[in-house]
Amino acid sequence: MEEYIESGILELYIFGVLTEEENKAVQEMASRHPEVQAEILSIEKAIVNLSYSVSPHLSPEVYNRIRQELIDKHSGVVQMQPRRSSTTSYIGWAAAVILMFGLGIQYYKYNEATQEVQSASVQRDKYQQMLASVTKENTQNEKALSIVREKSNTVVTLEGQQAAPNAFAKVYVNDDKNQIYVDIAGLPKAPEGKVYQVWALMLNPITPTSIGVLDKNKVADSKGIIAVDNFEGAQAFGITLEPEGGSPSPTMEQLYTLGKV
């Protein structure tokens, strides 16, 4: 009986590589001989413990796939020589199982590392976009504050007119730097196809001169404070709503704000 146990046929039986007839023969031997049944249980336990110690997280599906790869490697038949002890057989099977499980673990870790690198790259791109947006926002805020805080500015308040009684705006005139900025935060959003146009006015006689068409791009790139063309000696400023692209002269029915210097 010892020779039968050490022949290696029990390992082949456990790994499912025997024919149906051979399987029945092993099952009959196990039913008649308790030592054969005990050896089968011992081999199964050894392989299960080995599999779990190598990777406790691998599923039965992975285990069966690795077993099948072992079978395919030997063209469906695993040749085994008679052994002198069960320990020698276990070592052979352990080496093969460790090899296959090791390859499986390395492949799993490689895929996991690749996914982590891709995820980190996506997160880095998002952070860079956020940083660029915050940097732009801070730059716009700093520029707007520097304009408002400029001591040499003359501030002209433009009140709402009949077309928009609740509207208001401010014009910052800096003669020292030859700069004019208009704050349109108090104007409603221009309708589609329309833009605001800023006019510098001379009053005797009333002579309007366009100093800026506030299209969507200018509004989007500001904090509501937009640079317009300089105009020396302006006595008043007005803002009208005009067709996209601006008008050669103000549309008085669409005069939103007006204020004297």
C-alpha positions as protocol buffer text, in pm:
chain_id: "A"
residue {
  index: 1
  type: MET
  ca { x: 0 y: 0 z: 0 }
}
residue {
  index: 2
  type: GLU
  ca { x: 293 y: 233 z: 74 }
}
residue {
  index: 3
  type: GLU
  ca { x: 420 y: 183 z: -281 }
}
residue {
  index: 4
  type: TYR
  ca { x: 74 y: 279 z: -418 }
}
residue {
  index: 5
  type: ILE
  ca { x: 64 y: 594 z: -207 }
}
residue {
  index: 6
  type: GLU
  ca { x: 415 y: 696 z: -310 }
}
residue {
  index: 7
  type: SER
  ca { x: 351 y: 633 z: -681 }
}
residue {
  index: 8
  type: GLY
  ca { x: 218 y: 989 z: -734 }
}
residue {
  index: 9
  type: ILE
  ca { x: -123 y: 878 z: -858 }
}
residue {
  index: 10
  type: LEU
  ca { x: -301 y: 1043 z: -564 }
}
residue {
  index: 11
  type: GLU
  ca { x: -161 y: 1385 z: -661 }
}
residue {
  index: 12
  type: LEU
  ca { x: -276 y: 1328 z: -1019 }
}
residue {
  index: 13
  type: TYR
  ca { x: -619 y: 1235 z: -886 }
}
residue {
  index: 14
  type: ILE
  ca { x: -643 y: 1555 z: -680 }
}
residue {
  index: 15
  type: PHE
  ca { x: -546 y: 1770 z: -976 }
}
residue {
  index: 16
  type: GLY
  ca { x: -801 y: 1598 z: -1203 }
}
residue {
  index: 17
  type: VAL
  ca { x: -568 y: 1465 z: -1472 }
}
residue {
  index: 18
  type: LEU
  ca { x: -665 y: 1097 z: -1448 }
}
residue {
  index: 19
  type: THR
  ca { x: -914 y: 924 z: -1673 }
}
residue {
  index: 20
  type: GLU
  ca { x: -1259 y: 842 z: -1543 }
}
residue {
  index: 21
  type: GLU
  ca { x: -1161 y: 478 z: -1503 }
}
residue {
  index: 22
  type: GLU
  ca { x: -847 y: 570 z: -1309 }
}
residue {
  index: 23
  type: ASN
  ca { x: -1046 y: 807 z: -1088 }
}
residue {
  index: 24
  type: LYS
  ca { x: -1288 y: 526 z: -1000 }
}
residue {
  index: 25
  type: ALA
  ca { x: -995 y: 301 z: -918 }
}
residue {
  index: 26
  type: VAL
  ca { x: -847 y: 558 z: -678 }
}
residue {
  index: 27
  type: GLN
  ca { x: -1189 y: 615 z: -517 }
}
residue {
  index: 28
  type: GLU
  ca { x: -1229 y: 239 z: -463 }
}
residue {
  index: 29
  type: MET
  ca { x: -880 y: 220 z: -306 }
}
residue {
  index: 30
  type: ALA
  ca { x: -966 y: 512 z: -79 }
}
residue {
  index: 31
  type: SER
  ca { x: -1292 y: 349 z: 30 }
}
residue {
  index: 32
  type: ARG
  ca { x: -1117 y: 20 z: 111 }
}
residue {
  index: 33
  type: HIS
  ca { x: -800 y: 161 z: 265 }
}
residue {
  index: 34
  type: PRO
  ca { x: -824 y: 440 z: 528 }
}
residue {
  index: 35
  type: GLU
  ca { x: -455 y: 520 z: 482 }
}
residue {
  index: 36
  type: VAL
  ca { x: -521 y: 609 z: 114 }
}
residue {
  index: 37
  type: GLN
  ca { x: -814 y: 834 z: 209 }
}
residue {
  index: 38
  type: ALA
  ca { x: -598 y: 997 z: 478 }
}
residue {
  index: 39
  type: GLU
  ca { x: -320 y: 1060 z: 226 }
}
residue {
  index: 40
  type: ILE
  ca { x: -564 y: 1224 z: -18 }
}
residue {
  index: 41
  type: LEU
  ca { x: -688 y: 1458 z: 255 }
}
residue {
  index: 42
  type: SER
  ca { x: -332 y: 1533 z: 359 }
}
residue {
  index: 43
  type: ILE
  ca { x: -229 y: 1629 z: 5 }
}
residue {
  index: 44
  type: GLU
  ca { x: -538 y: 1846 z: -45 }
}
residue {
  index: 45
  type: LYS
  ca { x: -476 y: 2024 z: 284 }
}
residue {
  index: 46
  type: ALA
  ca { x: -110 y: 2084 z: 201 }
}
residue {
  index: 47
  type: ILE
  ca { x: -194 y: 2238 z: -137 }
}
residue {
  index: 48
  type: VAL
  ca { x: -477 y: 2453 z: 3 }
}
residue {
  index: 49
  type: ASN
  ca { x: -251 y: 2581 z: 283 }
}
residue {
  index: 50
  type: LEU
  ca { x: 24 y: 2652 z: 34 }
}
residue {
  index: 51
  type: SER
  ca { x: -213 y: 2836 z: -200 }
}
residue {
  index: 52
  type: TYR
  ca { x: -348 y: 3049 z: 82 }
}
residue {
  index: 53
  type: SER
  ca { x: -3 y: 3131 z: 220 }
}
residue {
  index: 54
  type: VAL
  ca { x: 116 y: 3245 z: -123 }
}
residue {
  index: 55
  type: SER
  ca { x: -188 y: 3466 z: -189 }
}
residue {
  index: 56
  type: PRO
  ca { x: -491 y: 3454 z: 40 }
}
residue {
  index: 57
  type: HIS
  ca { x: -685 y: 3687 z: -190 }
}
residue {
  index: 58
  type: LEU
  ca { x: -679 y: 3478 z: -509 }
}
residue {
  index: 59
  type: SER
  ca { x: -1018 y: 3335 z: -601 }
}
residue {
  index: 60
  type: PRO
  ca { x: -1099 y: 2969 z: -678 }
}
residue {
  index: 61
  type: GLU
  ca { x: -1133 y: 3067 z: -1043 }
}
residue {
  index: 62
  type: VAL
  ca { x: -772 y: 3184 z: -1046 }
}
residue {
  index: 63
  type: TYR
  ca { x: -662 y: 2868 z: -867 }
}
residue {
  index: 64
  type: ASN
  ca { x: -836 y: 2646 z: -1125 }
}
residue {
  index: 65
  type: ARG
  ca { x: -690 y: 2846 z: -1412 }
}
residue {
  index: 66
  type: ILE
  ca { x: -339 y: 2799 z: -1271 }
}
residue {
  index: 67
  type: ARG
  ca { x: -405 y: 2428 z: -1228 }
}
residue {
  index: 68
  type: GLN
  ca { x: -519 y: 2405 z: -1591 }
}
residue {
  index: 69
  type: GLU
  ca { x: -203 y: 2583 z: -1703 }
}
residue {
  index: 70
  type: LEU
  ca { x: 1 y: 2320 z: -1523 }
}
residue {
  index: 71
  type: ILE
  ca { x: -194 y: 2051 z: -1703 }
}
residue {
  index: 72
  type: ASP
  ca { x: -159 y: 2221 z: -2043 }
}
residue {
  index: 73
  type: LYS
  ca { x: 212 y: 2263 z: -1985 }
}
residue {
  index: 74
  type: HIS
  ca { x: 246 y: 1886 z: -1980 }
}
residue {
  index: 75
  type: SER
  ca { x: 6 y: 1827 z: -2273 }
}
residue {
  index: 76
  type: GLY
  ca { x: -268 y: 1698 z: -2046 }
}
residue {
  index: 77
  type: VAL
  ca { x: -47 y: 1443 z: -1866 }
}
residue {
  index: 78
  type: VAL
  ca { x: 188 y: 1515 z: -1579 }
}
residue {
  index: 79
  type: GLN
  ca { x: 460 y: 1252 z: -1569 }
}
residue {
  index: 80
  type: MET
  ca { x: 567 y: 1157 z: -1218 }
}
residue {
  index: 81
  type: GLN
  ca { x: 828 y: 914 z: -1103 }
}
residue {
  index: 82
  type: PRO
  ca { x: 776 y: 684 z: -804 }
}
residue {
  index: 83
  type: ARG
  ca { x: 882 y: 865 z: -491 }
}
residue {
  index: 84
  type: ARG
  ca { x: 1056 y: 761 z: -181 }
}
residue {
  index: 85
  type: SER
  ca { x: 842 y: 979 z: 46 }
}
residue {
  index: 86
  type: SER
  ca { x: 533 y: 1196 z: 33 }
}
residue {
  index: 87
  type: THR
  ca { x: 746 y: 1499 z: 125 }
}
residue {
  index: 88
  type: THR
  ca { x: 939 y: 1473 z: -202 }
}
residue {
  index: 89
  type: SER
  ca { x: 616 y: 1479 z: -402 }
}
residue {
  index: 90
  type: TYR
  ca { x: 485 y: 1777 z: -206 }
}
residue {
  index: 91
  type: ILE
  ca { x: 802 y: 1972 z: -281 }
}
residue {
  index: 92
  type: GLY
  ca { x: 757 y: 1916 z: -655 }
}
residue {
  index: 93
  type: TRP
  ca { x: 395 y: 2024 z: -655 }
}
residue {
  index: 94
  type: ALA
  ca { x: 475 y: 2315 z: -422 }
}
residue {
  index: 95
  type: ALA
  ca { x: 742 y: 2446 z: -658 }
}
residue {
  index: 96
  type: ALA
  ca { x: 504 y: 2437 z: -953 }
}
residue {
  index: 97
  type: VAL
  ca { x: 218 y: 2596 z: -760 }
}
residue {
  index: 98
  type: ILE
  ca { x: 444 y: 2867 z: -616 }
}
residue {
  index: 99
  type: LEU
  ca { x: 575 y: 2946 z: -963 }
}
residue {
  index: 100
  type: MET
  ca { x: 229 y: 2982 z: -1115 }
}
residue {
  index: 101
  type: PHE
  ca { x: 88 y: 3173 z: -817 }
}
residue {
  index: 102
  type: GLY
  ca { x: 394 y: 3397 z: -821 }
}
residue {
  index: 103
  type: LEU
  ca { x: 340 y: 3478 z: -1186 }
}
residue {
  index: 104
  type: GLY
  ca { x: -27 y: 3548 z: -1118 }
}
residue {
  index: 105
  type: ILE
  ca { x: 56 y: 3781 z: -830 }
}
residue {
  index: 106
  type: GLN
  ca { x: 317 y: 3967 z: -1032 }
}
residue {
  index: 107
  type: TYR
  ca { x: 72 y: 4014 z: -1319 }
}
residue {
  index: 108
  type: TYR
  ca { x: -195 y: 4138 z: -1076 }
}
residue {
  index: 109
  type: LYS
  ca { x: 49 y: 4382 z: -915 }
}
residue {
  index: 110
  type: TYR
  ca { x: 164 y: 4505 z: -1257 }
}
residue {
  index: 111
  type: ASN
  ca { x: -195 y: 4580 z: -1363 }
}
residue {
  index: 112
  type: GLU
  ca { x: -264 y: 4744 z: -1028 }
}
residue {
  index: 113
  type: ALA
  ca { x: 47 y: 4964 z: -1058 }
}
residue {
  index: 114
  type: THR
  ca { x: -47 y: 5061 z: -1415 }
}
residue {
  index: 115
  type: GLN
  ca { x: -395 y: 5166 z: -1304 }
}
residue {
  index: 116
  type: GLU
  ca { x: -248 y: 5368 z: -1017 }
}
residue {
  index: 117
  type: VAL
  ca { x: -12 y: 5550 z: -1254 }
}
residue {
  index: 118
  type: GLN
  ca { x: -301 y: 5632 z: -1491 }
}
residue {
  index: 119
  type: SER
  ca { x: -517 y: 5750 z: -1202 }
}
residue {
  index: 120
  type: ALA
  ca { x: -234 y: 5966 z: -1067 }
}
residue {
  index: 121
  type: SER
  ca { x: -183 y: 6119 z: -1412 }
}
residue {
  index: 122
  type: VAL
  ca { x: -553 y: 6211 z: -1436 }
}
residue {
  index: 123
  type: GLN
  ca { x: -548 y: 6361 z: -1087 }
}
residue {
  index: 124
  type: ARG
  ca { x: -232 y: 6558 z: -1170 }
}
residue {
  index: 125
  type: ASP
  ca { x: -396 y: 6705 z: -1480 }
}
residue {
  index: 126
  type: LYS
  ca { x: -702 y: 6806 z: -1276 }
}
residue {
  index: 127
  type: TYR
  ca { x: -484 y: 6972 z: -1012 }
}
residue {
  index: 128
  type: GLN
  ca { x: -288 y: 7158 z: -1278 }
}
residue {
  index: 129
  type: GLN
  ca { x: -612 y: 7286 z: -1432 }
}
residue {
  index: 130
  type: MET
  ca { x: -739 y: 7390 z: -1090 }
}
residue {
  index: 131
  type: LEU
  ca { x: -409 y: 7564 z: -1014 }
}
residue {
  index: 132
  type: ALA
  ca { x: -418 y: 7750 z: -1346 }
}
residue {
  index: 133
  type: SER
  ca { x: -776 y: 7859 z: -1279 }
}
residue {
  index: 134
  type: VAL
  ca { x: -698 y: 7976 z: -925 }
}
residue {
  index: 135
  type: THR
  ca { x: -385 y: 8158 z: -1044 }
}
residue {
  index: 136
  type: LYS
  ca { x: -584 y: 8339 z: -1313 }
}
residue {
  index: 137
  type: GLU
  ca { x: -855 y: 8428 z: -1060 }
}
residue {
  index: 138
  type: ASN
  ca { x: -598 y: 8566 z: -816 }
}
residue {
  index: 139
  type: THR
  ca { x: -430 y: 8770 z: -1089 }
}
residue {
  index: 140
  type: GLN
  ca { x: -764 y: 8922 z: -1192 }
}
residue {
  index: 141
  type: ASN
  ca { x: -851 y: 9003 z: -831 }
}
residue {
  index: 142
  type: GLU
  ca { x: -515 y: 9168 z: -768 }
}
residue {
  index: 143
  type: LYS
  ca { x: -544 y: 9375 z: -1085 }
}
residue {
  index: 144
  type: ALA
  ca { x: -897 y: 9488 z: -998 }
}
residue {
  index: 145
  type: LEU
  ca { x: -793 y: 9585 z: -645 }
}
residue {
  index: 146
  type: SER
  ca { x: -492 y: 9779 z: -767 }
}
residue {
  index: 147
  type: ILE
  ca { x: -717 y: 9982 z: -1000 }
}
residue {
  index: 148
  type: VAL
  ca { x: -976 y: 10056 z: -730 }
}
residue {
  index: 149
  type: ARG
  ca { x: -708 y: 10152 z: -473 }
}
residue {
  index: 150
  type: GLU
  ca { x: -510 y: 10382 z: -704 }
}
residue {
  index: 151
  type: LYS
  ca { x: -493 y: 10718 z: -520 }
}
residue {
  index: 152
  type: SER
  ca { x: -462 y: 10928 z: -833 }
}
residue {
  index: 153
  type: ASN
  ca { x: -789 y: 10798 z: -985 }
}
residue {
  index: 154
  type: THR
  ca { x: -1088 y: 11017 z: -1049 }
}
residue {
  index: 155
  type: VAL
  ca { x: -1399 y: 10807 z: -986 }
}
residue {
  index: 156
  type: VAL
  ca { x: -1706 y: 10883 z: -1197 }
}
residue {
  index: 157
  type: THR
  ca { x: -2035 y: 10720 z: -1092 }
}
residue {
  index: 158
  type: LEU
  ca { x: -2276 y: 10638 z: -1374 }
}
residue {
  index: 159
  type: GLU
  ca { x: -2642 y: 10621 z: -1272 }
}
residue {
  index: 160
  type: GLY
  ca { x: -2912 y: 10404 z: -1427 }
}
residue {
  index: 161
  type: GLN
  ca { x: -3124 y: 10561 z: -1705 }
}
residue {
  index: 162
  type: GLN
  ca { x: -3470 y: 10499 z: -1843 }
}
residue {
  index: 163
  type: ALA
  ca { x: -3364 y: 10182 z: -2031 }
}
residue {
  index: 164
  type: ALA
  ca { x: -3231 y: 10027 z: -1707 }
}
residue {
  index: 165
  type: PRO
  ca { x: -3318 y: 10232 z: -1393 }
}
residue {
  index: 166
  type: ASN
  ca { x: -3149 y: 9987 z: -1156 }
}
residue {
  index: 167
  type: ALA
  ca { x: -2823 y: 9970 z: -1349 }
}
residue {
  index: 168
  type: PHE
  ca { x: -2507 y: 10148 z: -1237 }
}
residue {
  index: 169
  type: ALA
  ca { x: -2140 y: 10159 z: -1325 }
}
residue {
  index: 170
  type: LYS
  ca { x: -1816 y: 10337 z: -1231 }
}
residue {
  index: 171
  type: VAL
  ca { x: -1540 y: 10484 z: -1443 }
}
residue {
  index: 172
  type: TYR
  ca { x: -1186 y: 10523 z: -1307 }
}
residue {
  index: 173
  type: VAL
  ca { x: -991 y: 10797 z: -1483 }
}
residue {
  index: 174
  type: ASN
  ca { x: -617 y: 10820 z: -1418 }
}
residue {
  index: 175
  type: ASP
  ca { x: -471 y: 11125 z: -1595 }
}
residue {
  index: 176
  type: ASP
  ca { x: -124 y: 11055 z: -1458 }
}
residue {
  index: 177
  type: LYS
  ca { x: -110 y: 10715 z: -1631 }
}
residue {
  index: 178
  type: ASN
  ca { x: -343 y: 10804 z: -1919 }
}
residue {
  index: 179
  type: GLN
  ca { x: -568 y: 10510 z: -1827 }
}
residue {
  index: 180
  type: ILE
  ca { x: -944 y: 10468 z: -1806 }
}
residue {
  index: 181
  type: TYR
  ca { x: -1117 y: 10164 z: -1656 }
}
residue {
  index: 182
  type: VAL
  ca { x: -1490 y: 10094 z: -1638 }
}
residue {
  index: 183
  type: ASP
  ca { x: -1653 y: 9877 z: -1371 }
}
residue {
  index: 184
  type: ILE
  ca { x: -1964 y: 9710 z: -1519 }
}
residue {
  index: 185
  type: ALA
  ca { x: -2050 y: 9488 z: -1220 }
}
residue {
  index: 186
  type: GLY
  ca { x: -2376 y: 9682 z: -1180 }
}
residue {
  index: 187
  type: LEU
  ca { x: -2497 y: 9616 z: -1534 }
}
residue {
  index: 188
  type: PRO
  ca { x: -2722 y: 9321 z: -1623 }
}
residue {
  index: 189
  type: LYS
  ca { x: -2577 y: 9054 z: -1849 }
}
residue {
  index: 190
  type: ALA
  ca { x: -2594 y: 9165 z: -2211 }
}
residue {
  index: 191
  type: PRO
  ca { x: -2853 y: 8969 z: -2415 }
}
residue {
  index: 192
  type: GLU
  ca { x: -2738 y: 8731 z: -2687 }
}
residue {
  index: 193
  type: GLY
  ca { x: -2617 y: 8928 z: -2991 }
}
residue {
  index: 194
  type: LYS
  ca { x: -2573 y: 9248 z: -2790 }
}
residue {
  index: 195
  type: VAL
  ca { x: -2274 y: 9422 z: -2629 }
}
residue {
  index: 196
  type: TYR
  ca { x: -2216 y: 9719 z: -2404 }
}
residue {
  index: 197
  type: GLN
  ca { x: -2038 y: 10018 z: -2556 }
}
residue {
  index: 198
  type: VAL
  ca { x: -1868 y: 10291 z: -2351 }
}
residue {
  index: 199
  type: TRP
  ca { x: -1878 y: 10654 z: -2465 }
}
residue {
  index: 200
  type: ALA
  ca { x: -1675 y: 10956 z: -2361 }
}
residue {
  index: 201
  type: LEU
  ca { x: -1883 y: 11273 z: -2394 }
}
residue {
  index: 202
  type: MET
  ca { x: -1808 y: 11637 z: -2451 }
}
residue {
  index: 203
  type: LEU
  ca { x: -2113 y: 11843 z: -2344 }
}
residue {
  index: 204
  type: ASN
  ca { x: -2093 y: 12169 z: -2544 }
}
residue {
  index: 205
  type: PRO
  ca { x: -2205 y: 12054 z: -2788 }
}
residue {
  index: 206
  type: ILE
  ca { x: -2280 y: 11692 z: -2690 }
}
residue {
  index: 207
  type: THR
  ca { x: -2022 y: 11489 z: -2878 }
}
residue {
  index: 208
  type: PRO
  ca { x: -1995 y: 11113 z: -2806 }
}
residue {
  index: 209
  type: THR
  ca { x: -1676 y: 10920 z: -2879 }
}
residue {
  index: 210
  type: SER
  ca { x: -1661 y: 10540 z: -2847 }
}
residue {
  index: 211
  type: ILE
  ca { x: -1380 y: 10433 z: -2614 }
}
residue {
  index: 212
  type: GLY
  ca { x: -1461 y: 10063 z: -2590 }
}
residue {
  index: 213
  type: VAL
  ca { x: -1687 y: 9780 z: -2702 }
}
residue {
  index: 214
  type: LEU
  ca { x: -1724 y: 9532 z: -2416 }
}
residue {
  index: 215
  type: ASP
  ca { x: -1761 y: 9200 z: -2595 }
}
residue {
  index: 216
  type: LYS
  ca { x: -1794 y: 8864 z: -2421 }
}
residue {
  index: 217
  type: ASN
  ca { x: -1420 y: 8793 z: -2431 }
}
residue {
  index: 218
  type: LYS
  ca { x: -1330 y: 9115 z: -2251 }
}
residue {
  index: 219
  type: VAL
  ca { x: -1598 y: 9058 z: -1988 }
}
residue {
  index: 220
  type: ALA
  ca { x: -1495 y: 8695 z: -1933 }
}
residue {
  index: 221
  type: ASP
  ca { x: -1127 y: 8786 z: -1887 }
}
residue {
  index: 222
  type: SER
  ca { x: -1196 y: 9047 z: -1619 }
}
residue {
  index: 223
  type: LYS
  ca { x: -1348 y: 9085 z: -1277 }
}
residue {
  index: 224
  type: GLY
  ca { x: -1594 y: 9336 z: -1418 }
}
residue {
  index: 225
  type: ILE
  ca { x: -1328 y: 9609 z: -1438 }
}
residue {
  index: 226
  type: ILE
  ca { x: -1224 y: 9657 z: -1800 }
}
residue {
  index: 227
  type: ALA
  ca { x: -966 y: 9886 z: -1959 }
}
residue {
  index: 228
  type: VAL
  ca { x: -1099 y: 10112 z: -2235 }
}
residue {
  index: 229
  type: ASP
  ca { x: -932 y: 10368 z: -2461 }
}
residue {
  index: 230
  type: ASN
  ca { x: -797 y: 10679 z: -2296 }
}
residue {
  index: 231
  type: PHE
  ca { x: -977 y: 11007 z: -2371 }
}
residue {
  index: 232
  type: GLU
  ca { x: -840 y: 11333 z: -2234 }
}
residue {
  index: 233
  type: GLY
  ca { x: -1082 y: 11597 z: -2118 }
}
residue {
  index: 234
  type: ALA
  ca { x: -1400 y: 11388 z: -2113 }
}
residue {
  index: 235
  type: GLN
  ca { x: -1681 y: 11572 z: -1934 }
}
residue {
  index: 236
  type: ALA
  ca { x: -1915 y: 11270 z: -1896 }
}
residue {
  index: 237
  type: PHE
  ca { x: -1935 y: 10899 z: -1968 }
}
residue {
  index: 238
  type: GLY
  ca { x: -2224 y: 10683 z: -2081 }
}
residue {
  index: 239
  type: ILE
  ca { x: -2284 y: 10316 z: -2156 }
}
residue {
  index: 240
  type: THR
  ca { x: -2532 y: 10193 z: -2415 }
}
residue {
  index: 241
  type: LEU
  ca { x: -2647 y: 9849 z: -2529 }
}
residue {
  index: 242
  type: GLU
  ca { x: -2557 y: 9801 z: -2894 }
}
residue {
  index: 243
  type: PRO
  ca { x: -2559 y: 9524 z: -3158 }
}
residue {
  index: 244
  type: GLU
  ca { x: -2263 y: 9290 z: -3144 }
}
residue {
  index: 245
  type: GLY
  ca { x: -1956 y: 9465 z: -3282 }
}
residue {
  index: 246
  type: GLY
  ca { x: -2068 y: 9810 z: -3163 }
}
residue {
  index: 247
  type: SER
  ca { x: -2221 y: 10113 z: -3331 }
}
residue {
  index: 248
  type: PRO
  ca { x: -2070 y: 10429 z: -3483 }
}
residue {
  index: 249
  type: SER
  ca { x: -2301 y: 10642 z: -3264 }
}
residue {
  index: 250
  type: PRO
  ca { x: -2488 y: 10564 z: -2940 }
}
residue {
  index: 251
  type: THR
  ca { x: -2842 y: 10428 z: -2948 }
}
residue {
  index: 252
  type: MET
  ca { x: -3003 y: 10670 z: -2703 }
}
residue {
  index: 253
  type: GLU
  ca { x: -3307 y: 10448 z: -2647 }
}
residue {
  index: 254
  type: GLN
  ca { x: -3061 y: 10190 z: -2507 }
}
residue {
  index: 255
  type: LEU
  ca { x: -2870 y: 10428 z: -2278 }
}
residue {
  index: 256
  type: TYR
  ca { x: -2817 y: 10225 z: -1961 }
}
residue {
  index: 257
  type: THR
  ca { x: -2596 y: 10452 z: -1748 }
}
residue {
  index: 258
  type: LEU
  ca { x: -2473 y: 10810 z: -1758 }
}
residue {
  index: 259
  type: GLY
  ca { x: -2255 y: 11025 z: -1532 }
}
residue {
  index: 260
  type: LYS
  ca { x: -2069 y: 11356 z: -1532 }
}
residue {
  index: 261
  type: VAL
  ca { x: -1705 y: 11393 z: -1438 }
}
